[in-house]
Amino acid sequence: MKNTVRILRSEKGWSQAELADLLNVSRQSVNAIETGKYDPSLPLAFAIARLFGRRIEELFDDGTSVAEAAE
Amino acid sequence: MTQQKGFRTANRRYVYAFWPMMAAYIAIIFATSYFIDEDTAPLWLKIAGALVTTAPILGALWAILRRVRETDEYTRLRQLTALAQGGAITAGIAFLVGFLQIFNVIGSVDVFWLGTLFFLAYGLSYCLQHFGKTV
């Protein structure tokens, strides 16, 4: 799943370790999410979205539109 | 029921539990090999020695499982995958060795090495997860 976590983190000037501390996860977790190796659970995705003041769908994109999903 | 405490806390609790267990294991290994003669020691002492030596290993396994419960979701996934793969590899090799023994291809093999094999397979699996997509 594509996401904009790396971009938003860079805008904040945070390192992966700093973001990991804020989310109470490992730096490897942040790296895996940013590189698309790991898709976070809903609670973690919400926590990330809240931290950046965005909605989840602004951060994560599975490449499926709402219309496509409804079909 | 998940008792998540976050990566840092879980890691700290793991380190504080795991390494003392390993230190105790090494100390007990030296003590039992020095004080218990495998030829002349009474049976009860041999059994006690085996139980005391195994205790820190069980403690280390408990520390690993507690860390799995308490750490963050990504680390938990990697740990559980490594534990499953380590267990599968160990079980596979145990069956293979067992059948080779049944068919008289090989002689007896110390069961002790299965535990060592599990930890090796578990560690290797955990390291290899650095490559490739996890979920």
N, CA and C atoms of all chains as a GROMACS GRO file, in nm:
protein
  618
    1MET      N    1   0.084  -0.119   0.000
    1MET     CA    2   0.000   0.000   0.000
    1MET      C    3   0.089   0.125   0.000
    2LYS      N    4   0.056   0.218  -0.091
    2LYS     CA    5   0.135   0.342  -0.096
    2LYS      C    6   0.098   0.432   0.021
    3ASN      N    7   0.195   0.509   0.066
    3ASN     CA    8   0.164   0.604   0.173
    3ASN      C    9   0.256   0.725   0.166
    4THR      N   10   0.217   0.830   0.235
    4THR     CA   11   0.294   0.954   0.231
    4THR      C   12   0.363   0.982   0.365
    5VAL      N   13   0.384   0.877   0.442
    5VAL     CA   14   0.442   0.895   0.576
    5VAL      C   15   0.582   0.957   0.567
    6ARG      N   16   0.663   0.909   0.474
    6ARG     CA   17   0.800   0.961   0.464
    6ARG      C   18   0.797   1.111   0.430
    7ILE      N   19   0.710   1.149   0.339
    7ILE     CA   20   0.701   1.291   0.300
    7ILE      C   21   0.658   1.377   0.418
    8LEU      N   22   0.553   1.333   0.487
    8LEU     CA   23   0.502   1.410   0.601
    8LEU      C   24   0.605   1.416   0.714
    9ARG      N   25   0.675   1.307   0.733
    9ARG     CA   26   0.780   1.306   0.837
    9ARG      C   27   0.890   1.405   0.802
   10SER      N   28   0.929   1.406   0.675
   10SER     CA   29   1.034   1.499   0.631
   10SER      C   30   0.989   1.643   0.649
   11GLU      N   31   0.861   1.669   0.620
   11GLU     CA   32   0.809   1.806   0.637
   11GLU      C   33   0.819   1.850   0.782
   12LYS      N   34   0.799   1.756   0.872
   12LYS     CA   35   0.808   1.788   1.015
   12LYS      C   36   0.953   1.797   1.063
   13GLY      N   37   1.046   1.746   0.980
   13GLY     CA   38   1.186   1.746   1.019
   13GLY      C   39   1.221   1.639   1.120
   14TRP      N   40   1.139   1.533   1.125
   14TRP     CA   41   1.164   1.426   1.221
   14TRP      C   42   1.247   1.316   1.156
   15SER      N   43   1.328   1.251   1.235
   15SER     CA   44   1.396   1.130   1.189
   15SER      C   45   1.300   1.013   1.208
   16GLN      N   46   1.337   0.899   1.150
   16GLN     CA   47   1.254   0.778   1.170
   16GLN      C   48   1.248   0.741   1.318
   17ALA      N   49   1.361   0.758   1.387
   17ALA     CA   50   1.366   0.723   1.529
   17ALA      C   51   1.274   0.814   1.611
   18GLU      N   52   1.272   0.944   1.575
   18GLU     CA   53   1.185   1.038   1.648
   18GLU      C   54   1.038   1.004   1.626
   19LEU      N   55   1.003   0.974   1.502
   19LEU     CA   56   0.864   0.936   1.474
   19LEU      C   57   0.829   0.805   1.546
   20ALA      N   58   0.924   0.713   1.548
   20ALA     CA   59   0.901   0.585   1.618
   20ALA      C   60   0.875   0.609   1.766
   21ASP      N   61   0.951   0.701   1.826
   21ASP     CA   62   0.932   0.733   1.968
   21ASP      C   63   0.793   0.791   1.992
   22LEU      N   64   0.750   0.879   1.902
   22LEU     CA   65   0.619   0.942   1.917
   22LEU      C   66   0.506   0.840   1.905
   23LEU      N   67   0.529   0.738   1.823
   23LEU     CA   68   0.426   0.635   1.801
   23LEU      C   69   0.442   0.516   1.896
   24ASN      N   70   0.551   0.516   1.973
   24ASN     CA   71   0.581   0.405   2.064
   24ASN      C   72   0.599   0.273   1.990
   25VAL      N   73   0.668   0.282   1.876
   25VAL     CA   74   0.701   0.161   1.798
   25VAL      C   75   0.851   0.164   1.769
   26SER      N   76   0.901   0.058   1.706
   26SER     CA   77   1.044   0.052   1.673
   26SER      C   78   1.072   0.136   1.548
   27ARG      N   79   1.198   0.178   1.534
   27ARG     CA   80   1.238   0.251   1.413
   27ARG      C   81   1.220   0.162   1.290
   28GLN      N   82   1.243   0.032   1.310
   28GLN     CA   83   1.224  -0.061   1.198
   28GLN      C   84   1.079  -0.062   1.151
   29SER      N   85   0.986  -0.042   1.244
   29SER     CA   86   0.844  -0.038   1.207
   29SER      C   87   0.818   0.080   1.114
   30VAL      N   88   0.870   0.197   1.153
   30VAL     CA   89   0.852   0.318   1.072
   30VAL      C   90   0.913   0.297   0.934
   31ASN      N   91   1.033   0.242   0.931
   31ASN     CA   92   1.100   0.217   0.804
   31ASN      C   93   1.019   0.121   0.716
   32ALA      N   94   0.967   0.015   0.778
   32ALA     CA   95   0.889  -0.084   0.702
   32ALA      C   96   0.761  -0.024   0.647
   33ILE      N   97   0.698   0.065   0.725
   33ILE     CA   98   0.575   0.130   0.677
   33ILE      C   99   0.609   0.225   0.562
   34GLU      N  100   0.714   0.305   0.579
   34GLU     CA  101   0.749   0.404   0.476
   34GLU      C  102   0.787   0.338   0.344
   35THR      N  103   0.854   0.224   0.353
   35THR     CA  104   0.898   0.157   0.230
   35THR      C  105   0.793   0.063   0.173
   36GLY      N  106   0.678   0.053   0.239
   36GLY     CA  107   0.571  -0.032   0.189
   36GLY      C  108   0.590  -0.179   0.218
   37LYS      N  109   0.689  -0.212   0.303
   37LYS     CA  110   0.710  -0.353   0.339
   37LYS      C  111   0.604  -0.401   0.437
   38TYR      N  112   0.545  -0.308   0.510
   38TYR     CA  113   0.448  -0.346   0.612
   38TYR      C  114   0.332  -0.246   0.612
   39ASP      N  115   0.211  -0.299   0.611
   39ASP     CA  116   0.091  -0.215   0.621
   39ASP      C  117   0.044  -0.214   0.766
   40PRO      N  118   0.037  -0.096   0.828
   40PRO     CA  119   0.003  -0.092   0.972
   40PRO      C  120  -0.142  -0.132   0.997
   41SER      N  121  -0.168  -0.171   1.123
   41SER     CA  122  -0.305  -0.201   1.164
   41SER      C  123  -0.386  -0.071   1.168
   42LEU      N  124  -0.517  -0.084   1.179
   42LEU     CA  125  -0.601   0.036   1.186
   42LEU      C  126  -0.565   0.126   1.304
   43PRO      N  127  -0.547   0.070   1.426
   43PRO     CA  128  -0.511   0.159   1.538
   43PRO      C  129  -0.381   0.236   1.513
   44LEU      N  130  -0.281   0.168   1.456
   44LEU     CA  131  -0.155   0.238   1.430
   44LEU      C  132  -0.171   0.339   1.317
   45ALA      N  133  -0.249   0.302   1.216
   45ALA     CA  134  -0.274   0.396   1.106
   45ALA      C  135  -0.346   0.521   1.158
   46PHE      N  136  -0.442   0.502   1.248
   46PHE     CA  137  -0.510   0.617   1.309
   46PHE      C  138  -0.412   0.702   1.390
   47ALA      N  139  -0.325   0.636   1.464
   47ALA     CA  140  -0.227   0.709   1.546
   47ALA      C  141  -0.135   0.793   1.458
   48ILE      N  142  -0.093   0.736   1.344
   48ILE     CA  143  -0.007   0.810   1.251
   48ILE      C  144  -0.082   0.929   1.194
   49ALA      N  145  -0.205   0.904   1.153
   49ALA     CA  146  -0.286   1.011   1.094
   49ALA      C  147  -0.309   1.125   1.195
   50ARG      N  148  -0.340   1.088   1.317
   50ARG     CA  149  -0.363   1.190   1.421
   50ARG      C  150  -0.236   1.273   1.445
   51LEU      N  151  -0.123   1.204   1.444
   51LEU     CA  152   0.005   1.272   1.470
   51LEU      C  153   0.033   1.379   1.365
   52PHE      N  154  -0.004   1.350   1.241
   52PHE     CA  155   0.021   1.445   1.133
   52PHE      C  156  -0.100   1.535   1.107
   53GLY      N  157  -0.206   1.517   1.183
   53GLY     CA  158  -0.325   1.600   1.165
   53GLY      C  159  -0.394   1.578   1.031
   54ARG      N  160  -0.390   1.455   0.984
   54ARG     CA  161  -0.453   1.422   0.854
   54ARG      C  162  -0.554   1.310   0.874
   55ARG      N  163  -0.633   1.287   0.767
   55ARG     CA  164  -0.722   1.171   0.767
   55ARG      C  165  -0.644   1.050   0.713
   56ILE      N  166  -0.687   0.932   0.751
   56ILE     CA  167  -0.614   0.811   0.711
   56ILE      C  168  -0.600   0.802   0.559
   57GLU      N  169  -0.710   0.833   0.487
   57GLU     CA  170  -0.705   0.818   0.341
   57GLU      C  171  -0.613   0.920   0.275
   58GLU      N  172  -0.575   1.023   0.350
   58GLU     CA  173  -0.478   1.118   0.296
   58GLU      C  174  -0.336   1.061   0.306
   59LEU      N  175  -0.318   0.967   0.398
   59LEU     CA  176  -0.185   0.907   0.419
   59LEU      C  177  -0.166   0.776   0.342
   60PHE      N  178  -0.272   0.697   0.338
   60PHE     CA  179  -0.260   0.563   0.279
   60PHE      C  180  -0.349   0.549   0.156
   61ASP      N  181  -0.295   0.487   0.054
   61ASP     CA  182  -0.368   0.469  -0.071
   61ASP      C  183  -0.345   0.327  -0.122
   62ASP      N  184  -0.455   0.248  -0.127
   62ASP     CA  185  -0.440   0.110  -0.176
   62ASP      C  186  -0.465   0.100  -0.326
   63GLY      N  187  -0.480   0.216  -0.392
   63GLY     CA  188  -0.495   0.218  -0.537
   63GLY      C  189  -0.635   0.184  -0.584
   64THR      N  190  -0.730   0.174  -0.489
   64THR     CA  191  -0.867   0.144  -0.526
   64THR      C  192  -0.956   0.264  -0.495
   65SER      N  193  -1.031   0.310  -0.595
   65SER     CA  194  -1.121   0.423  -0.572
   65SER      C  195  -1.248   0.373  -0.501
   66VAL      N  196  -1.323   0.468  -0.442
   66VAL     CA  197  -1.447   0.432  -0.373
   66VAL      C  198  -1.545   0.368  -0.472
   67ALA      N  199  -1.551   0.421  -0.592
   67ALA     CA  200  -1.643   0.366  -0.693
   67ALA      C  201  -1.605   0.223  -0.729
   68GLU      N  202  -1.476   0.200  -0.744
   68GLU     CA  203  -1.429   0.064  -0.777
   68GLU      C  204  -1.461  -0.033  -0.664
   69ALA      N  205  -1.440   0.013  -0.541
   69ALA     CA  206  -1.464  -0.074  -0.425
   69ALA      C  207  -1.612  -0.109  -0.411
   70ALA      N  208  -1.701  -0.016  -0.456
   70ALA     CA  209  -1.845  -0.038  -0.443
   70ALA      C  210  -1.897  -0.139  -0.545
   71GLU      N  211  -1.821  -0.157  -0.653
   71GLU     CA  212  -1.868  -0.247  -0.759
   71GLU      C  213  -1.861  -0.394  -0.717
   72MET      N  214  -0.512  -1.221   2.493
   72MET     CA  215  -0.530  -1.077   2.515
   72MET      C  216  -0.393  -1.008   2.506
   73THR      N  217  -0.384  -0.910   2.420
   73THR     CA  218  -0.259  -0.840   2.403
   73THR      C  219  -0.234  -0.745   2.520
   74GLN      N  220  -0.110  -0.748   2.569
   74GLN     CA  221  -0.074  -0.657   2.677
   74GLN      C  222   0.036  -0.565   2.625
   75GLN      N  223   0.005  -0.490   2.522
   75GLN     CA  224   0.107  -0.412   2.455
   75GLN      C  225   0.159  -0.299   2.543
   76LYS      N  226   0.293  -0.289   2.549
   76LYS     CA  227   0.354  -0.184   2.629
   76LYS      C  228   0.438  -0.091   2.543
   77GLY      N  229   0.449  -0.123   2.416
   77GLY     CA  230   0.533  -0.042   2.328
   77GLY      C  231   0.671  -0.103   2.317
   78PHE      N  232   0.738  -0.064   2.209
   78PHE     CA  233   0.864  -0.128   2.173
   78PHE      C  234   0.972  -0.109   2.279
   79ARG      N  235   0.989   0.015   2.324
   79ARG     CA  236   1.099   0.044   2.417
   79ARG      C  237   1.083  -0.029   2.550
   80THR      N  238   0.964  -0.020   2.609
   80THR     CA  239   0.939  -0.085   2.737
   80THR      C  240   0.954  -0.236   2.724
   81ALA      N  241   0.896  -0.290   2.617
   81ALA     CA  242   0.904  -0.435   2.596
   81ALA      C  243   1.048  -0.480   2.581
   82ASN      N  244   1.127  -0.401   2.506
   82ASN     CA  245   1.267  -0.436   2.485
   82ASN      C  246   1.346  -0.431   2.615
   83ARG      N  247   1.319  -0.326   2.695
   83ARG     CA  248   1.391  -0.312   2.822
   83ARG      C  249   1.359  -0.429   2.915
   84ARG      N  250   1.230  -0.464   2.924
   84ARG     CA  251   1.191  -0.576   3.010
   84ARG      C  252   1.252  -0.707   2.960
   85TYR      N  253   1.261  -0.720   2.827
   85TYR     CA  254   1.319  -0.840   2.769
   85TYR      C  255   1.468  -0.851   2.806
   86VAL      N  256   1.541  -0.741   2.788
   86VAL     CA  257   1.685  -0.742   2.817
   86VAL      C  258   1.710  -0.772   2.964
   87TYR      N  259   1.630  -0.710   3.051
   87TYR     CA  260   1.647  -0.730   3.196
   87TYR      C  261   1.612  -0.872   3.240
   88ALA      N  262   1.534  -0.943   3.160
   88ALA     CA  263   1.500  -1.081   3.196
   88ALA      C  264   1.590  -1.181   3.124
   89PHE      N  265   1.618  -1.155   2.995
   89PHE     CA  266   1.688  -1.254   2.913
   89PHE      C  267   1.834  -1.272   2.954
   90TRP      N  268   1.908  -1.162   2.965
   90TRP     CA  269   2.052  -1.175   2.989
   90TRP      C  270   2.086  -1.231   3.127
   91PRO      N  271   2.014  -1.193   3.233
   91PRO     CA  272   2.039  -1.262   3.360
   91PRO      C  273   2.015  -1.412   3.351
   92MET      N  274   1.914  -1.452   3.272
   92MET     CA  275   1.888  -1.595   3.253
   92MET      C  276   2.006  -1.663   3.184
   93MET      N  277   2.061  -1.596   3.084
   93MET     CA  278   2.176  -1.653   3.012
   93MET      C  279   2.299  -1.660   3.103
   94ALA      N  280   2.317  -1.556   3.185
   94ALA     CA  281   2.430  -1.557   3.279
   94ALA      C  282   2.415  -1.670   3.379
   95ALA      N  283   2.290  -1.688   3.427
   95ALA     CA  284   2.264  -1.797   3.521
   95ALA      C  285   2.289  -1.932   3.455
   96TYR      N  286   2.249  -1.944   3.329
   96TYR     CA  287   2.268  -2.069   3.254
   96TYR      C  288   2.416  -2.106   3.245
   97ILE      N  289   2.497  -2.007   3.210
   97ILE     CA  290   2.641  -2.033   3.196
   97ILE      C  291   2.700  -2.071   3.332
   98ALA      N  292   2.660  -1.998   3.437
   98ALA     CA  293   2.711  -2.027   3.572
   98ALA      C  294   2.671  -2.168   3.615
   99ILE      N  295   2.546  -2.204   3.586
   99ILE     CA  296   2.497  -2.338   3.626
   99ILE      C  297   2.568  -2.448   3.547
  100ILE      N  298   2.593  -2.422   3.419
  100ILE     CA  299   2.664  -2.519   3.335
  100ILE      C  300   2.801  -2.551   3.396
  101PHE      N  301   2.872  -2.442   3.433
  101PHE     CA  302   3.005  -2.462   3.492
  101PHE      C  303   2.993  -2.535   3.626
  102ALA      N  304   2.896  -2.493   3.708
  102ALA     CA  305   2.881  -2.551   3.841
  102ALA      C  306   2.845  -2.701   3.833
  103THR      N  307   2.749  -2.732   3.747
  103THR     CA  308   2.707  -2.874   3.739
  103THR      C  309   2.816  -2.961   3.679
  104SER      N  310   2.888  -2.908   3.580
  104SER     CA  311   2.995  -2.989   3.520
  104SER      C  312   3.111  -3.008   3.619
  105TYR      N  313   3.124  -2.914   3.714
  105TYR     CA  314   3.231  -2.926   3.813
  105TYR      C  315   3.190  -3.018   3.929
  106PHE      N  316   3.063  -3.002   3.974
  106PHE     CA  317   3.021  -3.073   4.095
  106PHE      C  318   2.953  -3.209   4.069
  107ILE      N  319   2.901  -3.228   3.948
  107ILE     CA  320   2.829  -3.353   3.921
  107ILE      C  321   2.910  -3.440   3.826
  108ASP      N  322   2.958  -3.550   3.878
  108ASP     CA  323   3.030  -3.647   3.796
  108ASP      C  324   2.927  -3.740   3.731
  109GLU      N  325   2.922  -3.741   3.598
  109GLU     CA  326   2.816  -3.818   3.531
  109GLU      C  327   2.828  -3.969   3.552
  110ASP      N  328   2.944  -4.017   3.595
  110ASP     CA  329   2.961  -4.161   3.618
  110ASP      C  330   2.929  -4.201   3.762
  111THR      N  331   2.964  -4.115   3.857
  111THR     CA  332   2.953  -4.155   3.997
  111THR      C  333   2.843  -4.085   4.076
  112ALA      N  334   2.790  -3.974   4.025
  112ALA     CA  335   2.689  -3.898   4.101
  112ALA      C  336   2.560  -3.978   4.114
  113PRO      N  337   2.488  -3.964   4.227
  113PRO     CA  338   2.360  -4.035   4.242
  113PRO      C  339   2.257  -3.983   4.143
  114LEU      N  340   2.158  -4.069   4.116
  114LEU     CA  341   2.058  -4.036   4.015
  114LEU      C  342   1.983  -3.906   4.047
  115TRP      N  343   1.946  -3.891   4.176
  115TRP     CA  344   1.869  -3.771   4.213
  115TRP      C  345   1.948  -3.643   4.184
  116LEU      N  346   2.080  -3.651   4.202
  116LEU     CA  347   2.163  -3.533   4.179
  116LEU      C  348   2.171  -3.502   4.029
  117LYS      N  349   2.178  -3.606   3.949
  117LYS     CA  350   2.180  -3.585   3.802
  117LYS      C  351   2.050  -3.522   3.755
  118ILE      N  352   1.938  -3.574   3.809
  118ILE     CA  353   1.807  -3.518   3.770
  118ILE      C  354   1.796  -3.374   3.816
  119ALA      N  355   1.839  -3.348   3.940
  119ALA     CA  356   1.834  -3.211   3.993
  119ALA      C  357   1.921  -3.120   3.907
  120GLY      N  358   2.037  -3.168   3.870
  120GLY     CA  359   2.127  -3.088   3.786
  120GLY      C  360   2.064  -3.053   3.652
  121ALA      N  361   1.997  -3.152   3.591
  121ALA     CA  362   1.931  -3.129   3.462
  121ALA      C  363   1.818  -3.027   3.477
  122LEU      N  364   1.740  -3.041   3.585
  122LEU     CA  365   1.629  -2.949   3.606
  122LEU      C  366   1.679  -2.807   3.630
  123VAL      N  367   1.781  -2.794   3.712
  123VAL     CA  368   1.834  -2.660   3.743
  123VAL      C  369   1.895  -2.597   3.618
  124THR      N  370   1.960  -2.676   3.535
  124THR     CA  371   2.021  -2.623   3.412
  124THR      C  372   1.915  -2.582   3.310
  125THR      N  373   1.804  -2.655   3.309
  125THR     CA  374   1.697  -2.625   3.213
  125THR      C  375   1.619  -2.500   3.254
  126ALA      N  376   1.612  -2.473   3.384
  126ALA     CA  377   1.529  -2.362   3.433
  126ALA      C  378   1.560  -2.228   3.365
  127PRO      N  379   1.687  -2.186   3.353
  127PRO     CA  380   1.713  -2.058   3.286
  127PRO      C  381   1.675  -2.058   3.138
  128ILE      N  382   1.682  -2.173   3.073
  128ILE     CA  383   1.640  -2.182   2.933
  128ILE      C  384   1.489  -2.155   2.924
  129LEU      N  385   1.414  -2.216   3.015
  129LEU     CA  386   1.269  -2.191   3.018
  129LEU      C  387   1.242  -2.044   3.048
  130GLY      N  388   1.324  -1.987   3.136
  130GLY     CA  389   1.310  -1.844   3.168
  130GLY      C  390   1.336  -1.757   3.046
  131ALA      N  391   1.437  -1.793   2.967
  131ALA     CA  392   1.468  -1.716   2.846
  131ALA      C  393   1.354  -1.726   2.745
  132LEU      N  394   1.296  -1.847   2.732
  132LEU     CA  395   1.182  -1.864   2.641
  132LEU      C  396   1.063  -1.781   2.689
  133TRP      N  397   1.042  -1.778   2.819
  133TRP     CA  398   0.934  -1.695   2.875
  133TRP      C  399   0.960  -1.547   2.843
  134ALA      N  400   1.084  -1.503   2.854
  134ALA     CA  401   1.118  -1.363   2.823
  134ALA      C  402   1.088  -1.332   2.676
  135ILE      N  403   1.120  -1.427   2.588
  135ILE     CA  404   1.095  -1.408   2.445
  135ILE      C  405   0.944  -1.396   2.419
  136LEU      N  406   0.866  -1.487   2.481
  136LEU     CA  407   0.721  -1.485   2.459
  136LEU      C  408   0.657  -1.361   2.521
  137ARG      N  409   0.707  -1.316   2.634
  137ARG     CA  410   0.655  -1.194   2.695
  137ARG      C  411   0.683  -1.073   2.605
  138ARG      N  412   0.802  -1.072   2.544
  138ARG     CA  413   0.836  -0.964   2.453
  138ARG      C  414   0.742  -0.964   2.332
  139VAL      N  415   0.711  -1.084   2.284
  139VAL     CA  416   0.618  -1.094   2.170
  139VAL      C  417   0.483  -1.033   2.206
  140ARG      N  418   0.436  -1.060   2.328
  140ARG     CA  419   0.307  -1.004   2.372
  140ARG      C  420   0.312  -0.852   2.386
  141GLU      N  421   0.424  -0.801   2.433
  141GLU     CA  422   0.427  -0.661   2.476
  141GLU      C  423   0.477  -0.563   2.371
  142THR      N  424   0.550  -0.612   2.271
  142THR     CA  425   0.614  -0.520   2.179
  142THR      C  426   0.516  -0.464   2.076
  143ASP      N  427   0.565  -0.380   1.985
  143ASP     CA  428   0.477  -0.322   1.883
  143ASP      C  429   0.438  -0.425   1.778
  144GLU      N  430   0.338  -0.393   1.699
  144GLU     CA  431   0.277  -0.493   1.611
  144GLU      C  432   0.372  -0.545   1.504
  145TYR      N  433   0.458  -0.460   1.450
  145TYR     CA  434   0.548  -0.504   1.344
  145TYR      C  435   0.654  -0.600   1.400
  146THR      N  436   0.710  -0.563   1.515
  146THR     CA  437   0.810  -0.650   1.579
  146THR      C  438   0.746  -0.782   1.620
  147ARG      N  439   0.619  -0.776   1.668
  147ARG     CA  440   0.548  -0.898   1.707
  147ARG      C  441   0.532  -0.990   1.586
  148LEU      N  442   0.495  -0.932   1.473
  148LEU     CA  443   0.477  -1.012   1.352
  148LEU      C  444   0.608  -1.080   1.312
  149ARG      N  445   0.717  -1.004   1.318
  149ARG     CA  446   0.846  -1.060   1.281
  149ARG      C  447   0.888  -1.170   1.379
  150GLN      N  448   0.863  -1.145   1.508
  150GLN     CA  449   0.899  -1.245   1.609
  150GLN      C  450   0.818  -1.373   1.591
  151LEU      N  451   0.688  -1.358   1.572
  151LEU     CA  452   0.602  -1.476   1.558
  151LEU      C  453   0.636  -1.554   1.432
  152THR      N  454   0.666  -1.482   1.323
  152THR     CA  455   0.706  -1.548   1.200
  152THR      C  456   0.834  -1.628   1.222
  153ALA      N  457   0.930  -1.565   1.289
  153ALA     CA  458   1.058  -1.632   1.315
  153ALA      C  459   1.039  -1.753   1.406
  154LEU      N  460   0.954  -1.739   1.509
  154LEU     CA  461   0.929  -1.852   1.598
  154LEU      C  462   0.862  -1.967   1.523
  155ALA      N  463   0.766  -1.934   1.436
  155ALA     CA  464   0.696  -2.036   1.359
  155ALA      C  465   0.791  -2.106   1.262
  156GLN      N  466   0.873  -2.027   1.192
  156GLN     CA  467   0.966  -2.087   1.097
  156GLN      C  468   1.073  -2.170   1.169
  157GLY      N  469   1.120  -2.118   1.281
  157GLY     CA  470   1.218  -2.193   1.360
  157GLY      C  471   1.160  -2.325   1.408
  158GLY      N  472   1.034  -2.321   1.455
  158GLY     CA  473   0.967  -2.443   1.499
  158GLY      C  474   0.944  -2.540   1.386
  159ALA      N  475   0.907  -2.489   1.268
  159ALA     CA  476   0.881  -2.576   1.153
  159ALA      C  477   1.009  -2.643   1.105
  160ILE      N  478   1.116  -2.567   1.099
  160ILE     CA  479   1.245  -2.624   1.056
  160ILE      C  480   1.290  -2.731   1.154
  161THR      N  481   1.277  -2.700   1.284
  161THR     CA  482   1.318  -2.796   1.387
  161THR      C  483   1.235  -2.924   1.379
  162ALA      N  484   1.103  -2.908   1.365
  162ALA     CA  485   1.016  -3.024   1.357
  162ALA      C  486   1.049  -3.107   1.232
  163GLY      N  487   1.072  -3.040   1.120
  163GLY     CA  488   1.105  -3.110   0.996
  163GLY      C  489   1.231  -3.192   1.010
  164ILE      N  490   1.333  -3.130   1.068
  164ILE     CA  491   1.461  -3.202   1.084
  164ILE      C  492   1.446  -3.314   1.187
  165ALA      N  493   1.366  -3.290   1.291
  165ALA     CA  494   1.343  -3.396   1.392
  165ALA      C  495   1.279  -3.518   1.328
  166PHE      N  496   1.178  -3.495   1.241
  166PHE     CA  497   1.114  -3.607   1.172
  166PHE      C  498   1.214  -3.678   1.080
  167LEU      N  499   1.291  -3.601   1.006
  167LEU     CA  500   1.388  -3.659   0.913
  167LEU      C  501   1.489  -3.746   0.988
  168VAL      N  502   1.544  -3.691   1.096
  168VAL     CA  503   1.640  -3.767   1.176
  168VAL      C  504   1.574  -3.892   1.235
  169GLY      N  505   1.450  -3.876   1.280
  169GLY     CA  506   1.376  -3.988   1.337
  169GLY      C  507   1.358  -4.101   1.237
  170PHE      N  508   1.317  -4.068   1.116
  170PHE     CA  509   1.297  -4.173   1.014
  170PHE      C  510   1.430  -4.235   0.971
  171LEU      N  511   1.535  -4.153   0.964
  171LEU     CA  512   1.667  -4.208   0.931
  171LEU      C  513   1.711  -4.309   1.037
  172GLN      N  514   1.672  -4.282   1.163
  172GLN     CA  515   1.704  -4.375   1.270
  172GLN      C  516   1.620  -4.502   1.259
  173ILE      N  517   1.489  -4.483   1.229
  173ILE     CA  518   1.400  -4.600   1.216
  173ILE      C  519   1.450  -4.694   1.106
  174PHE      N  520   1.500  -4.635   0.996
  174PHE     CA  521   1.548  -4.717   0.885
  174PHE      C  522   1.695  -4.757   0.901
  175ASN      N  523   1.747  -4.733   1.020
  175ASN     CA  524   1.886  -4.772   1.052
  175ASN      C  525   1.990  -4.709   0.958
  176VAL      N  526   1.962  -4.590   0.915
  176VAL     CA  527   2.059  -4.519   0.830
  176VAL      C  528   2.164  -4.451   0.918
  177ILE      N  529   2.119  -4.396   1.028
  177ILE     CA  530   2.211  -4.328   1.121
  177ILE      C  531   2.192  -4.385   1.261
  178GLY      N  532   2.290  -4.358   1.344
  178GLY     CA  533   2.282  -4.400   1.483
  178GLY      C  534   2.205  -4.301   1.567
  179SER      N  535   2.225  -4.308   1.697
  179SER     CA  536   2.152  -4.218   1.786
  179SER      C  537   2.208  -4.076   1.776
  180VAL      N  538   2.117  -3.980   1.791
  180VAL     CA  539   2.155  -3.839   1.790
  180VAL      C  540   2.104  -3.778   1.919
  181ASP      N  541   2.187  -3.698   1.985
  181ASP     CA  542   2.145  -3.636   2.110
  181ASP      C  543   2.029  -3.540   2.087
  182VAL      N  544   1.919  -3.561   2.159
  182VAL     CA  545   1.801  -3.476   2.147
  182VAL      C  546   1.835  -3.332   2.186
  183PHE      N  547   1.936  -3.316   2.270
  183PHE     CA  548   1.979  -3.184   2.314
  183PHE      C  549   1.996  -3.087   2.198
  184TRP      N  550   2.047  -3.138   2.085
  184TRP     CA  551   2.078  -3.049   1.972
  184TRP      C  552   1.955  -2.992   1.904
  185LEU      N  553   1.838  -3.054   1.928
  185LEU     CA  554   1.716  -2.999   1.869
  185LEU      C  555   1.685  -2.860   1.926
  186GLY      N  556   1.709  -2.844   2.055
  186GLY     CA  557   1.688  -2.712   2.117
  186GLY      C  558   1.780  -2.608   2.058
  187THR      N  559   1.906  -2.646   2.042
  187THR     CA  560   2.003  -2.556   1.982
  187THR      C  561   1.964  -2.523   1.839
  188LEU      N  562   1.919  -2.625   1.766
  188LEU     CA  563   1.876  -2.605   1.627
  188LEU      C  564   1.758  -2.507   1.620
  189PHE      N  565   1.664  -2.519   1.715
  189PHE     CA  566   1.550  -2.429   1.716
  189PHE      C  567   1.595  -2.283   1.732
  190PHE      N  568   1.683  -2.260   1.828
  190PHE     CA  569   1.728  -2.122   1.850
  190PHE      C  570   1.805  -2.068   1.728
  191LEU      N  571   1.883  -2.155   1.664
  191LEU     CA  572   1.956  -2.113   1.544
  191LEU      C  573   1.859  -2.079   1.430
  192ALA      N  574   1.760  -2.166   1.410
  192ALA     CA  575   1.663  -2.145   1.302
  192ALA      C  576   1.578  -2.021   1.329
  193TYR      N  577   1.541  -2.002   1.454
  193TYR     CA  578   1.464  -1.885   1.494
  193TYR      C  579   1.543  -1.756   1.469
  194GLY      N  580   1.668  -1.755   1.510
  194GLY     CA  581   1.752  -1.637   1.491
  194GLY      C  582   1.776  -1.609   1.344
  195LEU      N  583   1.802  -1.714   1.267
  195LEU     CA  584   1.828  -1.697   1.124
  195LEU      C  585   1.703  -1.644   1.053
  196SER      N  586   1.588  -1.700   1.087
  196SER     CA  587   1.463  -1.656   1.027
  196SER      C  588   1.436  -1.510   1.059
  197TYR      N  589   1.463  -1.470   1.182
  197TYR     CA  590   1.440  -1.330   1.222
  197TYR      C  591   1.530  -1.236   1.140
  198CYS      N  592   1.656  -1.276   1.122
  198CYS     CA  593   1.749  -1.192   1.046
  198CYS      C  594   1.711  -1.185   0.898
  199LEU      N  595   1.666  -1.299   0.843
  199LEU     CA  596   1.634  -1.303   0.700
  199LEU      C  597   1.510  -1.219   0.666
  200GLN      N  598   1.431  -1.184   0.767
  200GLN     CA  599   1.312  -1.103   0.740
  200GLN      C  600   1.346  -0.960   0.703
  201HIS      N  601   1.473  -0.924   0.714
  201HIS     CA  602   1.514  -0.790   0.670
  201HIS      C  603   1.494  -0.777   0.519
  202PHE      N  604   1.487  -0.893   0.452
  202PHE     CA  605   1.472  -0.892   0.308
  202PHE      C  606   1.328  -0.928   0.271
  203GLY      N  607   1.269  -0.851   0.182
  203GLY     CA  608   1.136  -0.886   0.133
  203GLY      C  609   1.024  -0.822   0.211
  204LYS      N  610   0.903  -0.830   0.152
  204LYS     CA  611   0.784  -0.769   0.210
  204LYS      C  612   0.732  -0.858   0.324
  205THR      N  613   0.689  -0.794   0.433
  205THR     CA  614   0.645  -0.870   0.549
  205THR      C  615   0.497  -0.902   0.542
  206VAL      N  616   0.414  -0.803   0.507
  206VAL     CA  617   0.269  -0.826   0.498
  206VAL      C  618   0.218  -0.756   0.372
   0.00000   0.00000   0.00000
